[in-house]
Amino acid sequence: MWPRARKREIDVYDRRLEAISAAAELGSFSRAAAKLRVSTPALVKQVSGFEAEFGITLFERSHSGVKVTPAGALLVDDARSIMRQSEDALRRARRAAGDGGAVRLGVSMMCPGRQTLSMWSGIHDLEPSLRFEIVPVSDLYDERETVMRSLGREVDVVQSSFSTPRWGDACQKLRIVNVPFYIDLPRTSPLARKNRITVADLEGMRLRVLRHGNDAMDSLRIDLLADGGVDVIDVDNFDFALFNEAEEKGDAVLTCGAWSGVHPAFVGVPFLCGREVPVFLHYPLEPPSKSKNSSTPWHNFSSSQKSPVPN
C-alpha cells in the first residue's frame, strides 16, 4: 500500500485566510501562490474578494511586492490563531472518534522523502493503523527554516540530511540511511558520460556547493577548499534557479542522494570522495500530545522505529 495525499474533507475556516497569511509572511502574491500550490491570479482573486466582501484593505500593492496594512496585520494574527485552533479542534475530534489522523510527511523538490516512502510497507506491517499524509513544503531557505523549527504543527516529520549550525536546537533526528555524494553536471559536459568522478576529474572546474547544506557536505567543502584544485562556489539556496544558472555557466553542482538528478538538464554521477551523507527523519523536540493515555499517529510511528540518534 502506497501513502497518498489526503484531501481535506471539510473546511473548518475560510480558506482565503491561508492565502492572506502566506502573502503577509512572504511579501509577495506570487511567492504565496507558489507556497500554496495555486496560480497567482487565483490567489489574488481570493485576497481581493475577501477585501471587497468585508471592506478592508489588507495589503499595500507595489511593483516590488505587497506590504500588510495595520488592519491587515491584526487580521493576519487572528487568522493564524483561528487556523491553528481549527486544525487542533478537528484533530482532537478525530482522535476522540477513534481516528488518530495521519503522520504528515513534508516533501519538496529537494527533499522528496524517497527513503521514508520506500520504508512504508514495512512500517505499515508493524503499525497497520498508521497513515502518512503527504504535505508540500518549500525549498526556500527561510521557509524551510520555519518548517524545521515548528515540526508538529503543520508538518510532523521531514526527511533530510542534517545541518547542526542550522537545526541543532530545532528538532530531533532518526538516522534512516546513508547516501553517496554525486556531482551533477550539464548533459553537454564530457564528464557527464563517466560512471564515476574523482577530485582529479574536477581540476580547474567551478563546483557549486551549498553552504550549511548538511554536516557531511560542510566537511567535504572544507577539504575541497584546502585542496585548491577545484574552484568552490558557495551558494545559500538549493533550487531550480541554482541549476539554471549552473547550466548557463557550465558549472558542476555537488549533490547527494535525493538531490541528484532533480533537474532534467543535469546528469548525476557518483563522486568518489570517501564520504557518505547520513539521511535523517526529523521530528519535533516534544511529542504532539503529552497525555500518557492517548495514542497519536506520531507516537505509533516513533514506536515502530529504532531509537533516534542523539543530537
Contacts in CASP RR format, 6 or more apart in sequence:
PFRMAT RR
TARGET T0000
AUTHOR 0000-0000-0000
METHOD contacts of the structure
MODEL  1
MWPRARKREIDVYDRRLEAISAAAELGSFSRAAAKLRVSTPALVKQVSGF
EAEFGITLFERSHSGVKVTPAGALLVDDARSIMRQSEDALRRARRAAGDG
GAVRLGVSMMCPGRQTLSMWSGIHDLEPSLRFEIVPVSDLYDERETVMRS
LGREVDVVQSSFSTPRWGDACQKLRIVNVPFYIDLPRTSPLARKNRITVA
DLEGMRLRVLRHGNDAMDSLRIDLLADGGVDVIDVDNFDFALFNEAEEKG
DAVLTCGAWSGVHPAFVGVPFLCGREVPVFLHYPLEPPSKSKNSSTPWHN
FSSSQKSPVPN
1 120 0 8 1.000
1 121 0 8 1.000
1 124 0 8 1.000
2 117 0 8 1.000
2 120 0 8 1.000
3 105 0 8 1.000
3 117 0 8 1.000
3 120 0 8 1.000
3 131 0 8 1.000
3 132 0 8 1.000
3 133 0 8 1.000
3 134 0 8 1.000
4 134 0 8 1.000
5 133 0 8 1.000
5 134 0 8 1.000
5 135 0 8 1.000
6 102 0 8 1.000
6 131 0 8 1.000
6 133 0 8 1.000
10 90 0 8 1.000
12 86 0 8 1.000
12 87 0 8 1.000
12 89 0 8 1.000
12 90 0 8 1.000
13 82 0 8 1.000
13 83 0 8 1.000
13 86 0 8 1.000
14 50 0 8 1.000
15 46 0 8 1.000
16 46 0 8 1.000
16 47 0 8 1.000
16 49 0 8 1.000
16 50 0 8 1.000
17 79 0 8 1.000
17 82 0 8 1.000
17 83 0 8 1.000
18 36 0 8 1.000
18 83 0 8 1.000
19 32 0 8 1.000
19 36 0 8 1.000
19 38 0 8 1.000
19 43 0 8 1.000
19 46 0 8 1.000
19 47 0 8 1.000
20 46 0 8 1.000
20 47 0 8 1.000
20 50 0 8 1.000
20 58 0 8 1.000
20 72 0 8 1.000
20 75 0 8 1.000
20 76 0 8 1.000
20 79 0 8 1.000
21 76 0 8 1.000
21 79 0 8 1.000
21 80 0 8 1.000
21 83 0 8 1.000
22 31 0 8 1.000
22 32 0 8 1.000
22 35 0 8 1.000
22 36 0 8 1.000
22 43 0 8 1.000
23 29 0 8 1.000
23 32 0 8 1.000
23 43 0 8 1.000
23 47 0 8 1.000
23 59 0 8 1.000
23 66 0 8 1.000
23 68 0 8 1.000
24 58 0 8 1.000
24 59 0 8 1.000
24 68 0 8 1.000
24 72 0 8 1.000
24 73 0 8 1.000
24 76 0 8 1.000
25 32 0 8 1.000
26 32 0 8 1.000
26 35 0 8 1.000
26 143 0 8 1.000
27 65 0 8 1.000
27 66 0 8 1.000
27 67 0 8 1.000
27 68 0 8 1.000
28 65 0 8 1.000
28 66 0 8 1.000
29 40 0 8 1.000
29 43 0 8 1.000
29 44 0 8 1.000
29 47 0 8 1.000
29 65 0 8 1.000
29 66 0 8 1.000
30 40 0 8 1.000
31 140 0 8 1.000
32 43 0 8 1.000
33 39 0 8 1.000
33 40 0 8 1.000
33 42 0 8 1.000
33 43 0 8 1.000
34 138 0 8 1.000
35 138 0 8 1.000
35 143 0 8 1.000
36 43 0 8 1.000
37 136 0 8 1.000
47 58 0 8 1.000
47 59 0 8 1.000
50 56 0 8 1.000
50 58 0 8 1.000
51 57 0 8 1.000
51 58 0 8 1.000
56 71 0 8 1.000
56 72 0 8 1.000
56 75 0 8 1.000
57 69 0 8 1.000
57 71 0 8 1.000
57 72 0 8 1.000
58 68 0 8 1.000
58 69 0 8 1.000
58 71 0 8 1.000
58 72 0 8 1.000
58 75 0 8 1.000
58 76 0 8 1.000
59 66 0 8 1.000
59 67 0 8 1.000
59 68 0 8 1.000
59 69 0 8 1.000
59 72 0 8 1.000
60 66 0 8 1.000
60 67 0 8 1.000
60 68 0 8 1.000
60 69 0 8 1.000
68 76 0 8 1.000
84 153 0 8 1.000
87 154 0 8 1.000
91 100 0 8 1.000
91 101 0 8 1.000
94 100 0 8 1.000
94 101 0 8 1.000
95 101 0 8 1.000
95 294 0 8 1.000
95 296 0 8 1.000
100 129 0 8 1.000
100 295 0 8 1.000
100 296 0 8 1.000
100 297 0 8 1.000
101 131 0 8 1.000
101 133 0 8 1.000
101 297 0 8 1.000
102 130 0 8 1.000
102 131 0 8 1.000
102 132 0 8 1.000
102 133 0 8 1.000
102 297 0 8 1.000
103 130 0 8 1.000
103 131 0 8 1.000
103 132 0 8 1.000
103 133 0 8 1.000
103 156 0 8 1.000
103 157 0 8 1.000
103 297 0 8 1.000
103 298 0 8 1.000
103 301 0 8 1.000
104 132 0 8 1.000
104 133 0 8 1.000
104 135 0 8 1.000
104 152 0 8 1.000
104 154 0 8 1.000
104 155 0 8 1.000
104 156 0 8 1.000
104 157 0 8 1.000
105 113 0 8 1.000
105 116 0 8 1.000
105 117 0 8 1.000
105 132 0 8 1.000
105 133 0 8 1.000
105 134 0 8 1.000
105 135 0 8 1.000
105 155 0 8 1.000
105 156 0 8 1.000
105 157 0 8 1.000
105 158 0 8 1.000
105 159 0 8 1.000
106 113 0 8 1.000
106 134 0 8 1.000
106 135 0 8 1.000
106 136 0 8 1.000
106 137 0 8 1.000
106 147 0 8 1.000
106 155 0 8 1.000
106 157 0 8 1.000
106 158 0 8 1.000
106 159 0 8 1.000
107 113 0 8 1.000
107 134 0 8 1.000
107 135 0 8 1.000
107 136 0 8 1.000
107 137 0 8 1.000
107 159 0 8 1.000
108 136 0 8 1.000
108 137 0 8 1.000
108 138 0 8 1.000
108 139 0 8 1.000
108 144 0 8 1.000
109 139 0 8 1.000
109 239 0 8 1.000
109 240 0 8 1.000
109 262 0 8 1.000
110 139 0 8 1.000
110 238 0 8 1.000
110 239 0 8 1.000
110 258 0 8 1.000
110 259 0 8 1.000
110 262 0 8 1.000
111 137 0 8 1.000
111 139 0 8 1.000
111 158 0 8 1.000
111 159 0 8 1.000
111 160 0 8 1.000
111 258 0 8 1.000
112 258 0 8 1.000
113 159 0 8 1.000
113 258 0 8 1.000
114 159 0 8 1.000
114 258 0 8 1.000
115 159 0 8 1.000
115 176 0 8 1.000
115 177 0 8 1.000
115 179 0 8 1.000
115 258 0 8 1.000
115 279 0 8 1.000
116 157 0 8 1.000
116 159 0 8 1.000
116 176 0 8 1.000
116 281 0 8 1.000
117 132 0 8 1.000
119 176 0 8 1.000
120 132 0 8 1.000
123 130 0 8 1.000
123 301 0 8 1.000
123 304 0 8 1.000
123 305 0 8 1.000
124 130 0 8 1.000
126 304 0 8 1.000
127 300 0 8 1.000
127 301 0 8 1.000
127 303 0 8 1.000
127 304 0 8 1.000
129 300 0 8 1.000
130 297 0 8 1.000
130 300 0 8 1.000
130 301 0 8 1.000
130 304 0 8 1.000
131 297 0 8 1.000
135 154 0 8 1.000
135 155 0 8 1.000
137 143 0 8 1.000
137 144 0 8 1.000
137 147 0 8 1.000
137 155 0 8 1.000
137 158 0 8 1.000
138 144 0 8 1.000
138 147 0 8 1.000
139 237 0 8 1.000
139 238 0 8 1.000
139 239 0 8 1.000
140 237 0 8 1.000
140 239 0 8 1.000
141 236 0 8 1.000
141 237 0 8 1.000
145 166 0 8 1.000
147 154 0 8 1.000
147 155 0 8 1.000
147 158 0 8 1.000
148 158 0 8 1.000
148 166 0 8 1.000
148 167 0 8 1.000
148 170 0 8 1.000
148 171 0 8 1.000
148 282 0 8 1.000
149 167 0 8 1.000
149 170 0 8 1.000
149 171 0 8 1.000
151 157 0 8 1.000
151 158 0 8 1.000
151 170 0 8 1.000
151 171 0 8 1.000
151 282 0 8 1.000
151 283 0 8 1.000
151 284 0 8 1.000
152 283 0 8 1.000
152 284 0 8 1.000
152 288 0 8 1.000
152 298 0 8 1.000
156 283 0 8 1.000
156 284 0 8 1.000
156 288 0 8 1.000
156 297 0 8 1.000
156 298 0 8 1.000
157 281 0 8 1.000
157 282 0 8 1.000
157 283 0 8 1.000
157 298 0 8 1.000
157 301 0 8 1.000
158 281 0 8 1.000
158 282 0 8 1.000
159 176 0 8 1.000
159 258 0 8 1.000
159 279 0 8 1.000
159 280 0 8 1.000
159 281 0 8 1.000
159 282 0 8 1.000
160 214 0 8 1.000
160 279 0 8 1.000
160 280 0 8 1.000
160 282 0 8 1.000
161 213 0 8 1.000
161 214 0 8 1.000
161 215 0 8 1.000
161 216 0 8 1.000
161 217 0 8 1.000
161 256 0 8 1.000
161 277 0 8 1.000
161 278 0 8 1.000
161 279 0 8 1.000
161 280 0 8 1.000
162 168 0 8 1.000
162 173 0 8 1.000
162 214 0 8 1.000
162 215 0 8 1.000
162 278 0 8 1.000
162 280 0 8 1.000
162 282 0 8 1.000
163 212 0 8 1.000
163 213 0 8 1.000
163 214 0 8 1.000
163 215 0 8 1.000
163 218 0 8 1.000
164 215 0 8 1.000
165 212 0 8 1.000
165 218 0 8 1.000
166 212 0 8 1.000
166 213 0 8 1.000
167 282 0 8 1.000
168 311 0 8 1.000
169 311 0 8 1.000
170 285 0 8 1.000
171 282 0 8 1.000
171 283 0 8 1.000
171 284 0 8 1.000
171 285 0 8 1.000
172 282 0 8 1.000
172 283 0 8 1.000
172 284 0 8 1.000
172 285 0 8 1.000
172 308 0 8 1.000
172 311 0 8 1.000
173 280 0 8 1.000
173 281 0 8 1.000
173 282 0 8 1.000
173 283 0 8 1.000
173 308 0 8 1.000
173 309 0 8 1.000
173 311 0 8 1.000
174 280 0 8 1.000
174 281 0 8 1.000
174 282 0 8 1.000
174 283 0 8 1.000
174 305 0 8 1.000
174 306 0 8 1.000
174 308 0 8 1.000
174 309 0 8 1.000
175 278 0 8 1.000
175 279 0 8 1.000
175 280 0 8 1.000
175 309 0 8 1.000
176 279 0 8 1.000
176 280 0 8 1.000
176 281 0 8 1.000
177 278 0 8 1.000
177 279 0 8 1.000
178 276 0 8 1.000
178 277 0 8 1.000
178 278 0 8 1.000
178 279 0 8 1.000
179 256 0 8 1.000
179 257 0 8 1.000
179 258 0 8 1.000
179 276 0 8 1.000
179 277 0 8 1.000
179 279 0 8 1.000
180 256 0 8 1.000
180 257 0 8 1.000
180 270 0 8 1.000
180 271 0 8 1.000
180 276 0 8 1.000
180 277 0 8 1.000
181 216 0 8 1.000
181 217 0 8 1.000
181 220 0 8 1.000
181 254 0 8 1.000
181 255 0 8 1.000
181 256 0 8 1.000
181 270 0 8 1.000
181 271 0 8 1.000
181 273 0 8 1.000
181 275 0 8 1.000
181 276 0 8 1.000
181 277 0 8 1.000
182 254 0 8 1.000
182 255 0 8 1.000
182 256 0 8 1.000
182 257 0 8 1.000
182 259 0 8 1.000
182 260 0 8 1.000
182 261 0 8 1.000
182 268 0 8 1.000
182 269 0 8 1.000
182 270 0 8 1.000
182 271 0 8 1.000
183 191 0 8 1.000
183 197 0 8 1.000
183 202 0 8 1.000
183 207 0 8 1.000
183 252 0 8 1.000
183 253 0 8 1.000
183 254 0 8 1.000
183 255 0 8 1.000
183 268 0 8 1.000
183 269 0 8 1.000
183 271 0 8 1.000
184 243 0 8 1.000
184 252 0 8 1.000
184 253 0 8 1.000
184 254 0 8 1.000
184 255 0 8 1.000
184 259 0 8 1.000
184 260 0 8 1.000
184 261 0 8 1.000
184 263 0 8 1.000
184 266 0 8 1.000
184 267 0 8 1.000
184 268 0 8 1.000
184 269 0 8 1.000
185 191 0 8 1.000
185 192 0 8 1.000
185 252 0 8 1.000
185 253 0 8 1.000
185 266 0 8 1.000
185 267 0 8 1.000
185 268 0 8 1.000
185 269 0 8 1.000
186 192 0 8 1.000
186 246 0 8 1.000
186 247 0 8 1.000
186 250 0 8 1.000
186 265 0 8 1.000
186 266 0 8 1.000
186 267 0 8 1.000
187 265 0 8 1.000
187 266 0 8 1.000
187 267 0 8 1.000
189 250 0 8 1.000
189 252 0 8 1.000
189 267 0 8 1.000
191 197 0 8 1.000
191 201 0 8 1.000
191 252 0 8 1.000
191 269 0 8 1.000
192 267 0 8 1.000
192 268 0 8 1.000
192 269 0 8 1.000
194 201 0 8 1.000
194 269 0 8 1.000
195 269 0 8 1.000
195 270 0 8 1.000
196 269 0 8 1.000
196 270 0 8 1.000
196 271 0 8 1.000
196 272 0 8 1.000
197 269 0 8 1.000
197 270 0 8 1.000
197 271 0 8 1.000
197 272 0 8 1.000
198 271 0 8 1.000
198 272 0 8 1.000
198 273 0 8 1.000
199 224 0 8 1.000
199 227 0 8 1.000
199 229 0 8 1.000
199 230 0 8 1.000
199 273 0 8 1.000
202 229 0 8 1.000
202 230 0 8 1.000
202 252 0 8 1.000
203 229 0 8 1.000
203 230 0 8 1.000
204 229 0 8 1.000
204 230 0 8 1.000
204 231 0 8 1.000
205 230 0 8 1.000
205 231 0 8 1.000
205 251 0 8 1.000
205 252 0 8 1.000
206 231 0 8 1.000
206 233 0 8 1.000
206 249 0 8 1.000
206 250 0 8 1.000
206 251 0 8 1.000
206 252 0 8 1.000
207 224 0 8 1.000
207 230 0 8 1.000
207 231 0 8 1.000
207 232 0 8 1.000
207 233 0 8 1.000
207 251 0 8 1.000
207 252 0 8 1.000
207 253 0 8 1.000
207 254 0 8 1.000
208 233 0 8 1.000
208 235 0 8 1.000
208 242 0 8 1.000
208 246 0 8 1.000
208 251 0 8 1.000
208 252 0 8 1.000
208 253 0 8 1.000
208 254 0 8 1.000
209 217 0 8 1.000
209 220 0 8 1.000
209 221 0 8 1.000
209 224 0 8 1.000
209 232 0 8 1.000
209 233 0 8 1.000
209 234 0 8 1.000
209 235 0 8 1.000
209 254 0 8 1.000
210 217 0 8 1.000
210 235 0 8 1.000
210 236 0 8 1.000
210 237 0 8 1.000
210 238 0 8 1.000
210 254 0 8 1.000
211 218 0 8 1.000
211 221 0 8 1.000
211 234 0 8 1.000
211 235 0 8 1.000
211 236 0 8 1.000
212 218 0 8 1.000
213 238 0 8 1.000
214 256 0 8 1.000
214 277 0 8 1.000
216 256 0 8 1.000
216 275 0 8 1.000
216 276 0 8 1.000
216 277 0 8 1.000
216 278 0 8 1.000
217 254 0 8 1.000
217 256 0 8 1.000
217 277 0 8 1.000
219 275 0 8 1.000
220 254 0 8 1.000
220 273 0 8 1.000
220 275 0 8 1.000
221 232 0 8 1.000
221 234 0 8 1.000
221 254 0 8 1.000
224 230 0 8 1.000
224 232 0 8 1.000
225 232 0 8 1.000
233 251 0 8 1.000
235 242 0 8 1.000
238 259 0 8 1.000
240 263 0 8 1.000
242 253 0 8 1.000
243 253 0 8 1.000
243 262 0 8 1.000
243 263 0 8 1.000
243 265 0 8 1.000
243 266 0 8 1.000
244 263 0 8 1.000
245 251 0 8 1.000
246 252 0 8 1.000
246 253 0 8 1.000
246 266 0 8 1.000
247 263 0 8 1.000
247 265 0 8 1.000
247 266 0 8 1.000
253 266 0 8 1.000
254 271 0 8 1.000
255 261 0 8 1.000
255 268 0 8 1.000
256 277 0 8 1.000
257 277 0 8 1.000
257 279 0 8 1.000
258 279 0 8 1.000
260 268 0 8 1.000
261 267 0 8 1.000
261 268 0 8 1.000
280 309 0 8 1.000
281 305 0 8 1.000
283 298 0 8 1.000
283 302 0 8 1.000
283 308 0 8 1.000
284 298 0 8 1.000
287 296 0 8 1.000
287 298 0 8 1.000
287 299 0 8 1.000
287 302 0 8 1.000
288 296 0 8 1.000
288 298 0 8 1.000
289 296 0 8 1.000
289 299 0 8 1.000
302 308 0 8 1.000
END
